[in-house]
Structures are given as C-alpha cells and as structure tokens.
Amino acid sequence: MSFYLYQLSYTPDAVKALVATPSDREAAARKLIESLGGKLHHLFFAFGQHDVICLIEGPDDQMMAAGAMAVAASGTVASSSTVKLMTPAEAMAAMQAAGKALGSYKPPMR
C-alpha cells in the first residue's frame, strides 16, 4: 500500500455552500476513498493555501488518481495536489539503490 498527501482548495461557491449548509466532508471523503479500495487516515481543514489536507493510503497510484479526478469532477475544487509519500524503509531502499547507480550517471559537462 502507498501513502499520499492530498491537498485541495475549494472554489468560492463551494465555501459559500459549506457555510450555508455545513456538511461532514470527512465522511464524504472516506466513502469515496473506501469505494476505490483505499483508506482515509486523516482529513484536516487548514488555514493558508489549502482548505483541506488528507493523508490517504491506497493500493496504487491509479486509486489515488481516480479519487482526485472524482473530487475535481464535482466542480467544487479550485486547485489540488497529490504528493506520493514514502516510509522511512522505502526511502532507505531508494538511497541504497541510488548509491549503487551513482557510477552509471554522467552529469552534463560545461
């Protein structure tokens, strides 16, 4: 399973709708993610560039892309981004692989 950091900003109309009729966005997100075979670990509302930040676990990138597309297709998202996360063990394995590959990379010359 992979981990993803998903961040989104609502459109002004979506914010107006949430203020007029508050709704449980965590429950809605959980239902969507679980329907795709994933798990919502956390959903936070945030100050700043993004309105919502989620930590999601899923079987593959296709699951995460499908979820992000479904949310975007709703028309309530002004912008979003997805960052694939690595566990420390995965990062260590990548570091080891990079160490082995160092000799095969030739940087551009001036």
trRosetta pair geometry for C-beta under 8 A, 3 or more apart (Angstrom, degrees):
i j d omega theta_ij theta_ji phi_ij phi_ji
1 39 8.0 8 -165 22 145 112
1 57 5.1 35 157 175 125 102
1 58 6.5 166 -158 87 87 15
1 59 6.0 -55 -111 -94 70 41
2 57 7.1 169 85 -152 38 59
2 58 6.0 -26 61 67 84 69
2 59 7.5 29 17 132 87 11
2 60 6.6 84 10 -110 124 25
2 61 7.0 -1 56 -59 161 63
2 64 7.5 -73 90 -30 120 131
2 84 6.2 -30 173 -153 126 100
2 85 7.6 143 174 57 77 68
3 55 6.8 -12 -168 -171 103 87
3 56 7.2 148 -157 82 54 47
3 57 5.4 -28 -98 -98 68 74
3 84 7.5 116 82 -167 55 55
3 85 4.1 -48 97 66 104 114
3 86 7.8 -166 50 -62 105 14
3 87 7.3 106 8 -54 129 78
4 54 7.9 15 102 102 88 93
4 55 7.6 156 80 -156 50 43
4 56 4.7 -21 62 66 99 98
4 57 7.6 173 18 -85 77 27
4 58 6.7 -6 2 19 120 108
4 64 4.8 132 -55 -121 165 141
4 82 5.6 -17 -171 -166 118 98
4 83 6.8 147 -161 74 63 47
4 84 5.8 -36 -103 -105 78 51
4 85 6.4 -170 -91 6 21 92
5 53 7.0 -14 -171 -168 90 93
5 54 7.4 155 -159 79 43 53
5 55 6.3 -19 -102 -101 64 65
5 56 8.0 172 -84 23 17 80
5 82 7.2 151 79 -158 53 47
5 83 4.3 -8 56 57 104 103
5 85 5.8 91 -21 -48 93 114
6 53 7.5 154 83 -157 51 44
6 54 4.4 -13 61 59 99 105
6 56 5.7 24 -3 1 120 125
6 64 7.3 -162 -72 -160 119 102
6 67 7.6 -63 -102 109 161 121
6 68 6.6 -151 -135 -87 122 99
6 80 6.9 -1 -175 -176 84 111
6 81 7.6 177 -149 89 45 46
6 82 5.2 -8 -104 -106 75 79
6 83 8.0 -159 -69 25 37 66
7 49 7.9 33 159 102 135 98
7 50 4.1 -62 -178 -122 107 157
7 52 7.0 166 -152 89 48 58
7 53 5.1 -7 -105 -107 84 74
7 54 7.6 -168 -73 22 40 70
7 80 6.4 167 90 -154 53 62
7 81 5.2 -2 56 54 100 86
7 82 7.8 -173 23 -77 68 37
7 83 7.9 29 -2 -1 105 101
8 50 6.3 93 59 -155 22 99
8 51 6.4 -44 100 53 68 90
8 52 5.1 -5 57 58 90 102
8 71 6.7 -94 -89 142 158 141
8 77 5.1 -63 -165 -134 121 114
8 79 7.1 174 -150 93 56 48
8 80 4.0 -14 -102 -102 83 97
8 81 8.0 -179 -76 20 50 54
9 49 6.8 -81 -71 154 127 59
9 50 5.5 -112 -64 -125 81 49
9 51 5.2 112 -128 -3 49 96
9 52 8.0 -175 -79 23 29 75
9 77 7.0 102 71 -163 50 69
9 78 4.7 -53 102 60 98 105
9 79 4.9 19 40 51 111 85
9 80 7.2 -157 20 -71 64 55
10 14 3.8 -127 -173 87 110 127
10 15 5.0 136 102 -53 130 81
10 18 7.2 -34 -158 -9 172 135
10 51 4.9 -26 0 31 92 164
10 52 7.6 75 -39 -7 94 106
10 76 5.9 -30 -142 159 86 85
10 77 6.5 -68 -111 -109 42 45
10 78 6.3 50 122 -3 18 97
11 14 4.6 100 52 1 77 102
11 15 7.3 -142 93 -3 43 84
11 75 7.3 -31 -1 151 148 63
11 76 5.8 -129 21 -162 103 40
11 77 6.8 22 -26 59 86 4
11 78 4.7 139 -81 -60 59 89
12 15 5.7 -54 -150 36 36 111
12 16 6.4 39 151 -21 67 103
12 78 7.9 64 -17 -66 61 131
13 16 5.5 -50 -149 35 34 115
13 17 6.4 35 152 -20 65 104
13 76 7.4 -116 88 -123 91 69
14 17 5.6 -53 -150 36 33 112
14 18 6.4 33 152 -19 66 104
14 76 3.8 102 -94 -162 131 93
14 77 7.4 36 -27 -62 163 36
14 78 8.0 -137 24 -29 126 87
15 18 5.7 -53 -147 36 33 111
15 19 6.4 31 154 -17 66 106
15 51 7.5 -136 -86 -115 103 153
16 19 5.9 -58 -149 38 29 109
16 20 6.1 25 156 -16 66 111
17 20 5.8 -57 -141 41 30 109
17 21 6.3 -35 177 44 66 94
17 76 7.7 -78 44 -125 139 119
18 21 7.3 -85 -132 70 19 55
18 22 6.1 44 -180 -111 65 52
18 23 6.7 -102 -123 27 72 83
18 25 7.7 -13 -117 -48 123 121
19 22 7.4 14 -125 -67 17 76
23 28 7.1 44 136 -29 113 131
24 27 4.1 40 117 13 119 114
24 28 6.7 151 99 -13 68 86
25 28 5.4 -54 -147 40 41 114
25 29 6.0 42 154 -21 71 105
25 43 6.8 -150 108 153 92 145
25 45 8.0 99 53 -70 135 100
25 52 6.8 -100 129 -106 147 143
26 29 5.8 -55 -144 39 29 109
26 30 6.1 33 156 -22 65 108
26 40 7.3 164 -165 135 76 147
26 43 4.4 180 -108 59 87 138
27 30 5.7 -52 -144 35 29 113
27 31 6.4 32 156 -21 63 105
28 31 5.9 -54 -151 32 29 111
28 32 6.6 26 153 -16 63 107
29 32 5.8 -58 -151 37 32 110
29 33 6.1 25 157 -14 69 110
29 40 5.6 108 122 -103 101 153
29 43 5.5 126 61 -87 153 148
29 54 6.4 -146 177 -104 150 145
30 33 6.0 -59 -143 41 27 106
30 34 6.0 23 161 -15 65 112
30 40 4.6 -108 -100 33 69 138
30 43 7.8 -105 -49 -18 85 134
31 34 6.1 -59 -143 41 24 107
31 35 6.3 28 156 -25 61 108
32 35 5.8 -59 -153 31 27 113
32 36 6.9 13 154 -8 62 109
32 67 5.9 115 138 -137 110 92
32 70 6.1 -178 -158 101 126 142
32 71 7.2 95 152 -63 168 89
33 36 6.0 -67 -157 42 33 105
33 38 4.3 -79 178 82 89 109
33 39 6.6 144 134 -92 122 2
33 40 4.7 129 49 -47 155 93
33 56 5.8 -137 -131 -138 140 116
33 58 7.2 -117 -165 -78 95 111
33 67 5.8 30 -97 -117 69 143
34 37 7.6 70 -169 -61 34 10
34 38 6.7 -106 -79 68 31 58
34 39 7.0 51 -88 -97 76 48
34 40 7.5 -69 -40 -1 84 94
36 58 6.9 -13 112 -133 107 128
36 63 4.7 135 148 -155 114 89
36 66 5.5 168 -128 89 136 125
36 67 5.5 -115 13 -63 163 97
37 58 6.5 91 98 -151 80 86
37 59 5.3 -20 124 -4 124 123
37 63 5.7 -99 65 -116 99 136
38 56 5.7 17 163 178 136 102
38 57 6.1 166 -166 89 84 49
38 58 3.4 -33 -104 -93 110 95
38 59 7.0 -122 -81 -1 71 72
38 63 5.2 145 -51 154 112 133
38 64 7.3 101 -84 -75 152 66
38 67 6.9 -44 24 -50 148 145
39 56 7.1 156 81 -161 48 59
39 57 4.6 -8 58 61 98 100
39 58 7.2 -176 21 -72 62 57
40 43 6.1 -5 178 -40 124 103
40 54 6.3 -58 -143 -164 96 116
40 55 7.7 109 -167 79 55 57
40 56 5.8 -30 -106 -107 57 78
41 54 8.0 127 52 177 71 72
41 55 4.3 -51 67 100 113 103
41 56 6.8 -165 12 -91 86 23
41 57 6.0 73 -36 -12 110 102
42 54 6.6 174 91 -150 60 50
42 55 4.5 37 42 32 95 106
43 52 6.5 -13 -170 -167 92 104
43 53 7.6 158 -154 83 46 44
43 54 4.9 -9 -103 -103 73 89
44 52 7.0 153 82 -155 47 54
44 53 4.9 -15 62 61 99 91
44 54 7.5 -178 22 -78 66 42
45 51 6.4 -30 -149 168 77 67
45 52 5.9 -36 -105 -96 54 67
46 50 5.5 30 68 89 130 85
46 51 6.5 160 53 -173 76 16
46 52 6.8 163 13 -94 93 14
46 53 5.2 48 -27 -7 138 110
50 53 5.7 89 111 -64 136 87
56 64 6.6 138 101 -112 134 97
56 67 7.3 -163 -168 87 164 165
58 63 4.0 -156 171 95 136 137
58 64 5.4 175 49 -55 148 83
58 67 7.7 -146 -73 -9 156 137
59 63 5.5 103 47 -20 82 144
60 63 5.5 112 60 2 64 98
60 64 7.7 -132 107 3 42 89
61 64 5.6 -58 -152 41 42 109
61 65 5.9 41 153 -20 74 107
61 84 7.0 -35 -98 -89 99 132
62 65 5.7 -54 -142 39 30 111
62 66 6.2 33 156 -22 64 107
63 66 5.8 -57 -150 35 27 112
63 67 6.5 25 154 -17 63 107
64 67 5.7 -55 -150 36 33 111
64 68 6.3 30 155 -16 67 107
64 82 5.9 130 157 -162 121 148
64 84 7.7 164 54 -90 170 87
65 68 5.8 -56 -145 40 31 109
65 69 6.1 31 156 -19 66 108
65 82 7.8 -133 -85 36 56 168
66 69 5.8 -56 -146 38 28 111
66 70 6.3 31 155 -22 64 106
67 70 5.7 -53 -147 33 30 111
67 71 6.5 26 156 -15 64 104
68 71 5.9 -55 -150 37 32 109
68 72 6.2 30 153 -17 66 109
68 80 6.1 -179 -154 116 102 142
68 82 5.6 -76 -74 -48 148 132
69 72 5.6 -56 -143 41 31 110
69 73 6.0 37 156 -26 66 107
70 73 5.7 -52 -146 32 28 114
70 74 7.3 42 150 -33 57 94
71 74 5.9 -44 -167 10 37 116
71 76 7.7 -81 178 61 73 96
71 77 5.8 65 138 -35 93 143
71 80 6.9 93 99 -67 126 164
72 77 5.3 -79 -108 57 56 134
72 80 6.5 -118 -76 21 100 135
74 77 6.9 82 61 -8 97 93
77 80 5.4 -9 176 -37 137 113
86 90 4.1 -131 -167 92 96 122
86 91 4.8 123 117 -58 128 82
86 94 7.0 -27 -160 -8 162 139
87 90 4.7 97 50 6 76 101
87 91 7.0 -139 93 -4 40 87
88 91 5.5 -55 -146 38 33 113
88 92 6.3 37 154 -22 67 103
89 92 5.7 -50 -148 33 31 113
89 93 6.6 33 152 -18 63 104
90 93 5.7 -53 -151 36 33 112
90 94 6.5 34 150 -19 65 105
91 94 5.5 -54 -150 36 34 113
91 95 6.4 38 150 -22 66 103
92 95 5.5 -50 -148 33 33 114
92 96 6.4 34 153 -19 64 104
93 96 5.7 -52 -149 36 32 112
93 97 6.4 32 152 -17 64 106
94 97 5.6 -54 -146 39 32 111
94 98 6.2 35 153 -21 65 106
95 98 5.6 -53 -147 36 30 113
95 99 6.4 35 152 -23 63 104
96 99 5.6 -51 -152 31 32 115
96 100 6.7 29 152 -15 63 104
97 100 5.8 -56 -152 37 34 110
97 101 6.2 23 153 -13 67 113
98 101 5.7 -64 -143 44 32 106
98 102 6.7 61 154 -56 64 83
99 102 6.0 -22 -156 -17 31 116
101 104 5.4 -65 -167 40 65 111
101 105 6.5 59 142 -28 89 103
102 105 6.3 -66 -156 28 33 106
